[in-house]
């Protein structure tokens, strides 16, 4: 069986690499704890071009309204994730619920 445990220095390096990859992908670091090796990152919602969607809505005789509604609701949500390394030294990522 393969042992995946890291020493503290390797764990901190893996943790820092995980965070930097997420920040590179557009997330913003909200909280970081280097002792317990966890961080909370967030990514704001995207703006929806309602003018363009209205044109598509008119061209499709209203069928686009379902997709437009979905884009409006889902794109405006803020996404939060928890990035951490557990007590066994295994890195993981978990999606947080945002109210």
Biopython code that builds the backbone (N, CA, C, O; Angstrom):
import numpy as np
from Bio.PDB.StructureBuilder import StructureBuilder

atoms = [
    (1, "UNK", "N", (0.837, -1.178, 0.000)),
    (1, "UNK", "CA", (0.000, 0.000, 0.000)),
    (1, "UNK", "C", (0.885, 1.246, 0.000)),
    (1, "UNK", "O", (1.900, 1.303, 0.694)),
    (2, "UNK", "N", (0.493, 2.217, -0.771)),
    (2, "UNK", "CA", (1.274, 3.431, -0.918)),
    (2, "UNK", "C", (0.965, 4.404, 0.219)),
    (2, "UNK", "O", (-0.198, 4.603, 0.569)),
    (3, "UNK", "N", (1.982, 4.997, 0.782)),
    (3, "UNK", "CA", (1.819, 5.950, 1.865)),
    (3, "UNK", "C", (1.791, 7.355, 1.275)),
    (3, "UNK", "O", (2.795, 7.800, 0.718)),
    (4, "UNK", "N", (0.663, 8.068, 1.384)),
    (4, "UNK", "CA", (0.507, 9.396, 0.815)),
    (4, "UNK", "C", (0.747, 10.512, 1.816)),
    (4, "UNK", "O", (0.469, 11.671, 1.510)),
    (5, "UNK", "N", (1.254, 10.201, 2.996)),
    (5, "UNK", "CA", (1.446, 11.227, 4.002)),
    (5, "UNK", "C", (2.651, 12.085, 3.635)),
    (5, "UNK", "O", (3.675, 11.592, 3.161)),
    (6, "UNK", "N", (2.495, 13.377, 3.867)),
    (6, "UNK", "CA", (3.563, 14.325, 3.619)),
    (6, "UNK", "C", (4.112, 14.799, 4.957)),
    (6, "UNK", "O", (3.425, 14.750, 5.977)),
    (7, "UNK", "N", (5.362, 15.259, 4.938)),
    (7, "UNK", "CA", (5.854, 15.914, 6.147)),
    (7, "UNK", "C", (5.276, 17.328, 6.148)),
    (7, "UNK", "O", (4.739, 17.760, 5.128)),
    (8, "UNK", "N", (5.367, 18.055, 7.252)),
    (8, "UNK", "CA", (4.724, 19.382, 7.336)),
    (8, "UNK", "C", (5.174, 20.359, 6.247)),
    (8, "UNK", "O", (4.361, 21.140, 5.752)),
    (9, "UNK", "N", (6.433, 20.328, 5.874)),
    (9, "UNK", "CA", (6.913, 21.246, 4.836)),
    (9, "UNK", "C", (6.313, 20.899, 3.474)),
    (9, "UNK", "O", (5.928, 21.791, 2.718)),
    (10, "UNK", "N", (6.235, 19.613, 3.162)),
    (10, "UNK", "CA", (5.638, 19.191, 1.893)),
    (10, "UNK", "C", (4.146, 19.501, 1.875)),
    (10, "UNK", "O", (3.609, 19.911, 0.846)),
    (11, "UNK", "N", (3.475, 19.308, 3.007)),
    (11, "UNK", "CA", (2.048, 19.609, 3.094)),
    (11, "UNK", "C", (1.787, 21.088, 2.848)),
    (11, "UNK", "O", (0.848, 21.447, 2.138)),
    (12, "UNK", "N", (2.615, 21.946, 3.433)),
    (12, "UNK", "CA", (2.460, 23.384, 3.242)),
    (12, "UNK", "C", (2.704, 23.757, 1.780)),
    (12, "UNK", "O", (2.022, 24.629, 1.241)),
    (13, "UNK", "N", (3.667, 23.107, 1.139)),
    (13, "UNK", "CA", (3.955, 23.384, -0.268)),
    (13, "UNK", "C", (2.790, 22.943, -1.160)),
    (13, "UNK", "O", (2.382, 23.680, -2.057)),
    (14, "UNK", "N", (2.255, 21.747, -0.915)),
    (14, "UNK", "CA", (1.111, 21.258, -1.682)),
    (14, "UNK", "C", (-0.093, 22.175, -1.470)),
    (14, "UNK", "O", (-0.808, 22.495, -2.419)),
    (15, "UNK", "N", (-0.314, 22.592, -0.238)),
    (15, "UNK", "CA", (-1.405, 23.499, 0.111)),
    (15, "UNK", "C", (-1.275, 24.828, -0.624)),
    (15, "UNK", "O", (-2.247, 25.332, -1.186)),
    (16, "UNK", "N", (-0.079, 25.389, -0.619)),
    (16, "UNK", "CA", (0.163, 26.664, -1.307)),
    (16, "UNK", "C", (-0.038, 26.527, -2.811)),
    (16, "UNK", "O", (-0.559, 27.441, -3.451)),
    (17, "UNK", "N", (0.371, 25.396, -3.381)),
    (17, "UNK", "CA", (0.170, 25.165, -4.813)),
    (17, "UNK", "C", (-1.319, 25.066, -5.159)),
    (17, "UNK", "O", (-1.759, 25.584, -6.185)),
    (18, "UNK", "N", (-2.086, 24.400, -4.300)),
    (18, "UNK", "CA", (-3.532, 24.290, -4.528)),
    (18, "UNK", "C", (-4.175, 25.669, -4.543)),
    (18, "UNK", "O", (-5.004, 25.962, -5.406)),
    (19, "UNK", "N", (-3.797, 26.514, -3.594)),
    (19, "UNK", "CA", (-4.364, 27.857, -3.509)),
    (19, "UNK", "C", (-3.963, 28.693, -4.720)),
    (19, "UNK", "O", (-4.797, 29.393, -5.294)),
    (20, "UNK", "N", (-2.701, 28.622, -5.108)),
    (20, "UNK", "CA", (-2.259, 29.433, -6.245)),
    (20, "UNK", "C", (-2.948, 29.018, -7.546)),
    (20, "UNK", "O", (-3.217, 29.870, -8.394)),
    (21, "UNK", "N", (-3.237, 27.723, -7.719)),
    (21, "UNK", "CA", (-3.970, 27.275, -8.905)),
    (21, "UNK", "C", (-5.383, 27.843, -8.911)),
    (21, "UNK", "O", (-5.880, 28.266, -9.954)),
    (22, "UNK", "N", (-6.027, 27.853, -7.755)),
    (22, "UNK", "CA", (-7.387, 28.379, -7.668)),
    (22, "UNK", "C", (-7.403, 29.896, -7.909)),
    (22, "UNK", "O", (-8.291, 30.403, -8.595)),
    (23, "UNK", "N", (-6.442, 30.608, -7.356)),
    (23, "UNK", "CA", (-6.363, 32.056, -7.562)),
    (23, "UNK", "C", (-6.105, 32.351, -9.039)),
    (23, "UNK", "O", (-6.646, 33.311, -9.589)),
    (24, "UNK", "N", (-5.283, 31.530, -9.672)),
    (24, "UNK", "CA", (-5.018, 31.686, -11.111)),
    (24, "UNK", "C", (-6.288, 31.464, -11.940)),
    (24, "UNK", "O", (-6.432, 32.043, -13.016)),
    (25, "UNK", "N", (-7.208, 30.630, -11.447)),
    (25, "UNK", "CA", (-8.469, 30.357, -12.142)),
    (25, "UNK", "C", (-9.573, 31.358, -11.806)),
    (25, "UNK", "O", (-10.724, 31.152, -12.190)),
    (26, "UNK", "N", (-9.243, 32.434, -11.099)),
    (26, "UNK", "CA", (-10.212, 33.499, -10.864)),
    (26, "UNK", "C", (-10.803, 33.559, -9.471)),
    (26, "UNK", "O", (-11.633, 34.428, -9.204)),
    (27, "UNK", "N", (-10.414, 32.680, -8.584)),
    (27, "UNK", "CA", (-10.929, 32.724, -7.219)),
    (27, "UNK", "C", (-10.181, 33.786, -6.417)),
    (27, "UNK", "O", (-9.046, 34.136, -6.738)),
    (28, "UNK", "N", (-10.832, 34.293, -5.371)),
    (28, "UNK", "CA", (-10.240, 35.277, -4.477)),
    (28, "UNK", "C", (-10.088, 34.637, -3.109)),
    (28, "UNK", "O", (-11.026, 34.033, -2.590)),
    (29, "UNK", "N", (-8.906, 34.772, -2.530)),
    (29, "UNK", "CA", (-8.632, 34.199, -1.213)),
    (29, "UNK", "C", (-9.307, 35.046, -0.148)),
    (29, "UNK", "O", (-9.012, 36.233, -0.014)),
    (30, "UNK", "N", (-10.219, 34.435, 0.613)),
    (30, "UNK", "CA", (-10.921, 35.148, 1.682)),
    (30, "UNK", "C", (-10.297, 34.895, 3.045)),
    (30, "UNK", "O", (-10.197, 35.804, 3.869)),
    (31, "UNK", "N", (-9.882, 33.665, 3.278)),
    (31, "UNK", "CA", (-9.315, 33.305, 4.576)),
    (31, "UNK", "C", (-8.299, 32.192, 4.377)),
    (31, "UNK", "O", (-8.516, 31.275, 3.586)),
    (32, "UNK", "N", (-7.181, 32.279, 5.104)),
    (32, "UNK", "CA", (-6.155, 31.249, 5.013)),
    (32, "UNK", "C", (-5.584, 30.987, 6.404)),
    (32, "UNK", "O", (-5.305, 31.921, 7.156)),
    (33, "UNK", "N", (-5.413, 29.707, 6.737)),
    (33, "UNK", "CA", (-4.833, 29.309, 8.007)),
    (33, "UNK", "C", (-3.718, 28.312, 7.711)),
    (33, "UNK", "O", (-3.979, 27.181, 7.299)),
    (34, "UNK", "N", (-2.481, 28.736, 7.922)),
    (34, "UNK", "CA", (-1.333, 27.879, 7.625)),
    (34, "UNK", "C", (-1.045, 26.867, 8.729)),
    (34, "UNK", "O", (-0.306, 25.910, 8.496)),
    (35, "UNK", "N", (-1.605, 27.048, 9.919)),
    (35, "UNK", "CA", (-1.406, 26.061, 10.982)),
    (35, "UNK", "C", (-2.297, 24.847, 10.781)),
    (35, "UNK", "O", (-1.852, 23.709, 10.932)),
    (36, "UNK", "N", (-3.565, 25.094, 10.438)),
    (36, "UNK", "CA", (-4.498, 23.990, 10.239)),
    (36, "UNK", "C", (-4.624, 23.615, 8.770)),
    (36, "UNK", "O", (-5.345, 22.677, 8.430)),
    (37, "UNK", "N", (-3.933, 24.337, 7.900)),
    (37, "UNK", "CA", (-3.893, 24.095, 6.458)),
    (37, "UNK", "C", (-5.277, 24.046, 5.820)),
    (37, "UNK", "O", (-5.688, 23.034, 5.252)),
    (38, "UNK", "N", (-5.980, 25.170, 5.931)),
    (38, "UNK", "CA", (-7.231, 25.308, 5.206)),
    (38, "UNK", "C", (-7.342, 26.743, 4.698)),
    (38, "UNK", "O", (-6.745, 27.662, 5.257)),
    (39, "UNK", "N", (-8.111, 26.915, 3.635)),
    (39, "UNK", "CA", (-8.360, 28.233, 3.063)),
    (39, "UNK", "C", (-9.760, 28.261, 2.472)),
    (39, "UNK", "O", (-10.269, 27.250, 1.986)),
    (40, "UNK", "N", (-10.367, 29.429, 2.523)),
    (40, "UNK", "CA", (-11.677, 29.640, 1.917)),
    (40, "UNK", "C", (-11.479, 30.613, 0.764)),
    (40, "UNK", "O", (-10.922, 31.698, 0.932)),
    (41, "UNK", "N", (-11.950, 30.201, -0.415)),
    (41, "UNK", "CA", (-11.830, 31.026, -1.607)),
    (41, "UNK", "C", (-13.212, 31.257, -2.199)),
    (41, "UNK", "O", (-14.102, 30.419, -2.050)),
    (42, "UNK", "N", (-13.395, 32.386, -2.869)),
    (42, "UNK", "CA", (-14.685, 32.679, -3.480)),
    (42, "UNK", "C", (-14.492, 33.193, -4.900)),
    (42, "UNK", "O", (-13.436, 33.705, -5.270)),
    (43, "UNK", "N", (-15.545, 33.036, -5.666)),
    (43, "UNK", "CA", (-15.554, 33.506, -7.046)),
    (43, "UNK", "C", (-16.906, 34.153, -7.287)),
    (43, "UNK", "O", (-17.944, 33.502, -7.172)),
    (44, "UNK", "N", (-16.890, 35.432, -7.620)),
    (44, "UNK", "CA", (-18.132, 36.173, -7.813)),
    (44, "UNK", "C", (-18.877, 35.730, -9.054)),
    (44, "UNK", "O", (-18.318, 35.114, -9.961)),
    (45, "UNK", "N", (-20.142, 36.058, -9.067)),
    (45, "UNK", "CA", (-20.982, 35.709, -10.207)),
    (45, "UNK", "C", (-20.632, 36.541, -11.432)),
    (45, "UNK", "O", (-20.034, 37.612, -11.324)),
    (46, "UNK", "N", (-21.008, 36.039, -12.585)),
    (46, "UNK", "CA", (-20.764, 36.732, -13.846)),
    (46, "UNK", "C", (-21.984, 37.573, -14.215)),
    (46, "UNK", "O", (-23.114, 37.259, -13.841)),
    (47, "UNK", "N", (-21.728, 38.639, -14.952)),
    (47, "UNK", "CA", (-22.821, 39.488, -15.423)),
    (47, "UNK", "C", (-23.465, 38.857, -16.653)),
    (47, "UNK", "O", (-22.782, 38.283, -17.502)),
    (48, "UNK", "N", (-24.778, 38.970, -16.733)),
    (48, "UNK", "CA", (-25.540, 38.435, -17.860)),
    (48, "UNK", "C", (-25.898, 39.596, -18.788)),
    (48, "UNK", "O", (-26.396, 40.626, -18.333)),
    (49, "UNK", "N", (-25.647, 39.433, -20.067)),
    (49, "UNK", "CA", (-25.992, 40.448, -21.067)),
    (49, "UNK", "C", (-27.474, 40.291, -21.420)),
    (49, "UNK", "O", (-27.836, 39.504, -22.294)),
    (50, "UNK", "N", (-28.318, 41.049, -20.727)),
    (50, "UNK", "CA", (-29.761, 40.902, -20.903)),
    (50, "UNK", "C", (-30.236, 41.403, -22.265)),
    (50, "UNK", "O", (-31.220, 40.893, -22.801)),
    (51, "UNK", "N", (-29.554, 42.387, -22.823)),
    (51, "UNK", "CA", (-29.940, 42.881, -24.146)),
    (51, "UNK", "C", (-29.774, 41.811, -25.211)),
    (51, "UNK", "O", (-30.664, 41.603, -26.036)),
    (52, "UNK", "N", (-28.635, 41.133, -25.194)),
    (52, "UNK", "CA", (-28.377, 40.050, -26.141)),
    (52, "UNK", "C", (-29.360, 38.902, -25.934)),
    (52, "UNK", "O", (-29.876, 38.332, -26.896)),
    (53, "UNK", "N", (-29.611, 38.573, -24.684)),
    (53, "UNK", "CA", (-30.549, 37.492, -24.386)),
    (53, "UNK", "C", (-31.977, 37.843, -24.808)),
    (53, "UNK", "O", (-32.742, 36.961, -25.199)),
    (54, "UNK", "N", (-32.339, 39.123, -24.729)),
    (54, "UNK", "CA", (-33.669, 39.534, -25.174)),
    (54, "UNK", "C", (-33.811, 39.365, -26.688)),
    (54, "UNK", "O", (-34.868, 38.962, -27.174)),
    (55, "UNK", "N", (-32.751, 39.670, -27.426)),
    (55, "UNK", "CA", (-32.781, 39.486, -28.883)),
    (55, "UNK", "C", (-32.969, 38.006, -29.224)),
    (55, "UNK", "O", (-33.774, 37.665, -30.091)),
    (56, "UNK", "N", (-32.231, 37.132, -28.546)),
    (56, "UNK", "CA", (-32.381, 35.691, -28.778)),
    (56, "UNK", "C", (-33.782, 35.239, -28.377)),
    (56, "UNK", "O", (-34.385, 34.407, -29.055)),
    (57, "UNK", "N", (-34.298, 35.781, -27.286)),
    (57, "UNK", "CA", (-35.652, 35.480, -26.820)),
    (57, "UNK", "C", (-36.673, 35.807, -27.910)),
    (57, "UNK", "O", (-37.576, 35.016, -28.185)),
    (58, "UNK", "N", (-36.520, 36.972, -28.521)),
    (58, "UNK", "CA", (-37.455, 37.379, -29.587)),
    (58, "UNK", "C", (-37.305, 36.499, -30.827)),
    (58, "UNK", "O", (-38.302, 36.116, -31.439)),
    (59, "UNK", "N", (-36.069, 36.178, -31.198)),
    (59, "UNK", "CA", (-35.835, 35.368, -32.393)),
    (59, "UNK", "C", (-36.355, 33.936, -32.243)),
    (59, "UNK", "O", (-36.761, 33.314, -33.226)),
    (60, "UNK", "N", (-36.343, 33.422, -31.028)),
    (60, "UNK", "CA", (-36.812, 32.048, -30.800)),
    (60, "UNK", "C", (-38.265, 32.016, -30.325)),
    (60, "UNK", "O", (-38.753, 30.980, -29.875)),
    (61, "UNK", "N", (-38.950, 33.153, -30.427)),
    (61, "UNK", "CA", (-40.363, 33.269, -30.034)),
    (61, "UNK", "C", (-40.604, 32.825, -28.581)),
    (61, "UNK", "O", (-41.592, 32.160, -28.273)),
    (62, "UNK", "N", (-39.688, 33.206, -27.718)),
    (62, "UNK", "CA", (-39.863, 32.953, -26.291)),
    (62, "UNK", "C", (-39.249, 31.673, -25.768)),
    (62, "UNK", "O", (-39.189, 31.476, -24.554)),
    (63, "UNK", "N", (-38.790, 30.793, -26.649)),
    (63, "UNK", "CA", (-38.217, 29.530, -26.177)),
    (63, "UNK", "C", (-36.935, 29.751, -25.376)),
    (63, "UNK", "O", (-36.593, 28.944, -24.511)),
    (64, "UNK", "N", (-36.237, 30.827, -25.660)),
    (64, "UNK", "CA", (-34.968, 31.105, -24.981)),
    (64, "UNK", "C", (-35.191, 31.538, -23.528)),
    (64, "UNK", "O", (-34.228, 31.643, -22.768)),
    (65, "UNK", "N", (-36.430, 31.789, -23.132)),
    (65, "UNK", "CA", (-36.698, 32.281, -21.776)),
    (65, "UNK", "C", (-36.235, 31.311, -20.698)),
    (65, "UNK", "O", (-35.803, 31.738, -19.627)),
    (66, "UNK", "N", (-36.319, 30.017, -20.967)),
    (66, "UNK", "CA", (-35.874, 29.019, -19.979)),
    (66, "UNK", "C", (-34.374, 29.126, -19.771)),
    (66, "UNK", "O", (-33.897, 29.157, -18.636)),
    (67, "UNK", "N", (-33.636, 29.182, -20.864)),
    (67, "UNK", "CA", (-32.179, 29.301, -20.765)),
    (67, "UNK", "C", (-31.782, 30.640, -20.160)),
    (67, "UNK", "O", (-30.845, 30.707, -19.364)),
    (68, "UNK", "N", (-32.475, 31.688, -20.525)),
    (68, "UNK", "CA", (-32.190, 33.024, -20.011)),
    (68, "UNK", "C", (-32.409, 33.074, -18.503)),
    (68, "UNK", "O", (-31.597, 33.643, -17.773)),
    (69, "UNK", "N", (-33.482, 32.490, -18.046)),
    (69, "UNK", "CA", (-33.758, 32.450, -16.609)),
    (69, "UNK", "C", (-32.678, 31.661, -15.876)),
    (69, "UNK", "O", (-32.202, 32.082, -14.822)),
    (70, "UNK", "N", (-32.294, 30.521, -16.436)),
    (70, "UNK", "CA", (-31.234, 29.713, -15.825)),
    (70, "UNK", "C", (-29.926, 30.504, -15.749)),
    (70, "UNK", "O", (-29.266, 30.510, -14.709)),
    (71, "UNK", "N", (-29.551, 31.165, -16.836)),
    (71, "UNK", "CA", (-28.324, 31.969, -16.848)),
    (71, "UNK", "C", (-28.378, 33.076, -15.806)),
    (71, "UNK", "O", (-27.388, 33.345, -15.125)),
    (72, "UNK", "N", (-29.523, 33.710, -15.684)),
    (72, "UNK", "CA", (-29.665, 34.812, -14.740)),
    (72, "UNK", "C", (-29.519, 34.336, -13.300)),
    (72, "UNK", "O", (-28.865, 34.996, -12.492)),
    (73, "UNK", "N", (-30.116, 33.208, -12.977)),
    (73, "UNK", "CA", (-30.070, 32.704, -11.600)),
    (73, "UNK", "C", (-28.704, 32.100, -11.273)),
    (73, "UNK", "O", (-28.120, 32.419, -10.238)),
    (74, "UNK", "N", (-28.199, 31.242, -12.135)),
    (74, "UNK", "CA", (-26.959, 30.526, -11.851)),
    (74, "UNK", "C", (-25.709, 31.394, -11.979)),
    (74, "UNK", "O", (-24.778, 31.252, -11.185)),
    (75, "UNK", "N", (-25.675, 32.280, -12.953)),
    (75, "UNK", "CA", (-24.481, 33.099, -13.171)),
    (75, "UNK", "C", (-24.298, 34.137, -12.076)),
    (75, "UNK", "O", (-23.173, 34.558, -11.808)),
    (76, "UNK", "N", (-25.373, 34.549, -11.447)),
    (76, "UNK", "CA", (-25.266, 35.577, -10.423)),
    (76, "UNK", "C", (-24.861, 35.021, -9.058)),
    (76, "UNK", "O", (-24.567, 35.791, -8.143)),
    (77, "UNK", "N", (-24.843, 33.714, -8.911)),
    (77, "UNK", "CA", (-24.474, 33.120, -7.625)),
    (77, "UNK", "C", (-22.971, 33.210, -7.380)),
    (77, "UNK", "O", (-22.161, 33.049, -8.293)),
    (78, "UNK", "N", (-22.625, 33.469, -6.135)),
    (78, "UNK", "CA", (-21.230, 33.471, -5.737)),
    (78, "UNK", "C", (-20.838, 32.049, -5.349)),
    (78, "UNK", "O", (-21.586, 31.365, -4.650)),
    (79, "UNK", "N", (-19.677, 31.609, -5.797)),
    (79, "UNK", "CA", (-19.203, 30.265, -5.491)),
    (79, "UNK", "C", (-18.106, 30.354, -4.427)),
    (79, "UNK", "O", (-17.200, 31.182, -4.526)),
    (80, "UNK", "N", (-18.197, 29.497, -3.414)),
    (80, "UNK", "CA", (-17.179, 29.428, -2.369)),
    (80, "UNK", "C", (-16.681, 27.997, -2.263)),
    (80, "UNK", "O", (-17.460, 27.048, -2.350)),
    (81, "UNK", "N", (-15.376, 27.853, -2.073)),
    (81, "UNK", "CA", (-14.799, 26.531, -1.876)),
    (81, "UNK", "C", (-13.867, 26.553, -0.673)),
    (81, "UNK", "O", (-13.295, 27.584, -0.321)),
    (82, "UNK", "N", (-13.733, 25.391, -0.058)),
    (82, "UNK", "CA", (-12.801, 25.172, 1.034)),
    (82, "UNK", "C", (-11.702, 24.277, 0.495)),
    (82, "UNK", "O", (-11.972, 23.183, 0.000)),
    (83, "UNK", "N", (-10.471, 24.735, 0.587)),
    (83, "UNK", "CA", (-9.312, 23.953, 0.174)),
    (83, "UNK", "C", (-8.540, 23.636, 1.440)),
    (83, "UNK", "O", (-8.222, 24.536, 2.218)),
    (84, "UNK", "N", (-8.232, 22.348, 1.656)),
    (84, "UNK", "CA", (-7.568, 21.970, 2.894)),
    (84, "UNK", "C", (-6.762, 20.697, 2.714)),
    (84, "UNK", "O", (-6.856, 20.007, 1.699)),
    (85, "UNK", "N", (-5.970, 20.410, 3.733)),
    (85, "UNK", "CA", (-5.241, 19.150, 3.824)),
    (85, "UNK", "C", (-5.658, 18.507, 5.134)),
    (85, "UNK", "O", (-5.537, 19.115, 6.198)),
    (86, "UNK", "N", (-6.155, 17.269, 5.055)),
    (86, "UNK", "CA", (-6.667, 16.623, 6.256)),
    (86, "UNK", "C", (-5.526, 16.099, 7.131)),
    (86, "UNK", "O", (-4.350, 16.256, 6.806)),
    (87, "UNK", "N", (-5.902, 15.475, 8.245)),
    (87, "UNK", "CA", (-4.900, 15.022, 9.221)),
    (87, "UNK", "C", (-4.008, 13.910, 8.689)),
    (87, "UNK", "O", (-2.946, 13.652, 9.257)),
    (88, "UNK", "N", (-4.416, 13.244, 7.608)),
    (88, "UNK", "CA", (-3.583, 12.206, 7.000)),
    (88, "UNK", "C", (-2.656, 12.770, 5.929)),
    (88, "UNK", "O", (-1.873, 12.026, 5.338)),
    (89, "UNK", "N", (-2.734, 14.073, 5.672)),
    (89, "UNK", "CA", (-1.892, 14.699, 4.670)),
    (89, "UNK", "C", (-2.459, 14.647, 3.270)),
    (89, "UNK", "O", (-1.741, 14.894, 2.301)),
    (90, "UNK", "N", (-3.738, 14.328, 3.149)),
    (90, "UNK", "CA", (-4.378, 14.215, 1.836)),
    (90, "UNK", "C", (-5.073, 15.536, 1.504)),
    (90, "UNK", "O", (-5.933, 15.981, 2.265)),
    (91, "UNK", "N", (-4.716, 16.175, 0.376)),
    (91, "UNK", "CA", (-5.380, 17.426, 0.010)),
    (91, "UNK", "C", (-6.795, 17.166, -0.503)),
    (91, "UNK", "O", (-7.052, 16.160, -1.164)),
    (92, "UNK", "N", (-7.706, 18.086, -0.190)),
    (92, "UNK", "CA", (-9.071, 17.965, -0.695)),
    (92, "UNK", "C", (-9.667, 19.347, -0.906)),
    (92, "UNK", "O", (-9.162, 20.352, -0.407)),
    (93, "UNK", "N", (-10.757, 19.363, -1.661)),
    (93, "UNK", "CA", (-11.479, 20.598, -1.972)),
    (93, "UNK", "C", (-12.965, 20.306, -1.794)),
    (93, "UNK", "O", (-13.468, 19.268, -2.224)),
    (94, "UNK", "N", (-13.647, 21.236, -1.158)),
    (94, "UNK", "CA", (-15.063, 21.044, -0.872)),
    (94, "UNK", "C", (-15.825, 22.329, -1.192)),
    (94, "UNK", "O", (-15.381, 23.428, -0.857)),
    (95, "UNK", "N", (-16.959, 22.176, -1.833)),
    (95, "UNK", "CA", (-17.784, 23.333, -2.162)),
    (95, "UNK", "C", (-18.589, 23.744, -0.944)),
    (95, "UNK", "O", (-19.192, 22.901, -0.281)),
    (96, "UNK", "N", (-18.602, 25.038, -0.647)),
    (96, "UNK", "CA", (-19.353, 25.564, 0.493)),
    (96, "UNK", "C", (-20.703, 26.059, 0.028)),
    (96, "UNK", "O", (-20.850, 26.519, -1.104)),
    (97, "UNK", "N", (-21.681, 25.964, 0.897)),
    (97, "UNK", "CA", (-23.018, 26.470, 0.597)),
    (97, "UNK", "C", (-23.050, 27.961, 0.885)),
    (97, "UNK", "O", (-22.612, 28.409, 1.944)),
    (98, "UNK", "N", (-23.574, 28.726, -0.068)),
    (98, "UNK", "CA", (-23.686, 30.165, 0.086)),
    (98, "UNK", "C", (-25.156, 30.525, 0.148)),
    (98, "UNK", "O", (-25.943, 30.108, -0.702)),
    (99, "UNK", "N", (-25.519, 31.293, 1.147)),
    (99, "UNK", "CA", (-26.925, 31.678, 1.308)),
    (99, "UNK", "C", (-27.318, 32.767, 0.357)),
    (99, "UNK", "O", (-28.468, 33.206, 0.363)),
]
sb = StructureBuilder()
sb.init_structure("model")
sb.init_model(0)
sb.init_chain("A")
sb.init_seg("    ")
for serial, (resi, resn, name, xyz) in enumerate(atoms, 1):
    if name == "N":
        sb.init_residue(resn, " ", resi, " ")
    sb.init_atom(name, np.array(xyz, "f"), 0.0, 1.0, " ", f" {name:<3s}", serial, name[0])
structure = sb.get_structure()
